[in-house]
């Protein structure tokens, strides 16, 4: 089974990396965990932070 974690955000550059890193990558019965960031036109570095964190 694949788990998709969807995180909507707007101007969350200061907190997004920590949130992404707290998502468990290994769960019983889950083969793959995918993190999907939905950015709503942030004017800070939210997109860059998400990419750098591997989302």
C-alpha positions in Angstrom: 0.0 0.0 0.0 1.1 3.6 -0.7 0.4 6.4 1.7 0.3 10.0 0.4 0.6 12.7 3.0 -0.8 16.0 1.6 0.3 19.2 3.3 -1.4 22.4 2.2 0.7 25.5 3.0 1.1 29.2 2.6 4.2 31.0 3.7 5.5 28.1 5.9 9.2 28.3 5.0 10.1 28.5 8.7 8.3 25.4 9.8 7.8 23.2 6.7 11.1 21.3 6.8 10.6 20.2 10.4 7.0 19.0 9.5 8.2 17.0 6.5 11.0 15.4 8.5 8.6 14.3 11.3 6.5 12.2 8.9 7.3 8.5 9.5 8.8 6.8 6.4 8.3 3.3 7.6 4.9 2.1 8.7 3.6 -1.5 9.0 1.7 -2.4 5.9 2.8 0.6 3.9 5.3 0.1 1.1 5.8 3.7 0.2 5.2 7.1 1.8 4.9 10.0 -0.5 4.8 13.6 0.7 2.7 16.0 -1.5 3.0 19.8 -0.7 0.3 22.0 -2.0 1.5 25.6 -2.0 -1.0 28.4 -2.3 1.2 31.0 -3.9 3.6 31.6 -1.0 5.8 34.7 -1.2 8.5 33.3 1.0 10.8 30.3 0.4 8.2 27.6 1.0 8.7 26.0 -2.4 12.5 25.9 -2.1 12.2 24.5 1.4 9.8 21.8 0.3 12.1 20.7 -2.5 15.2 20.8 -0.3 13.4 18.6 2.2 12.6 16.0 -0.4 8.9 16.7 -0.9 
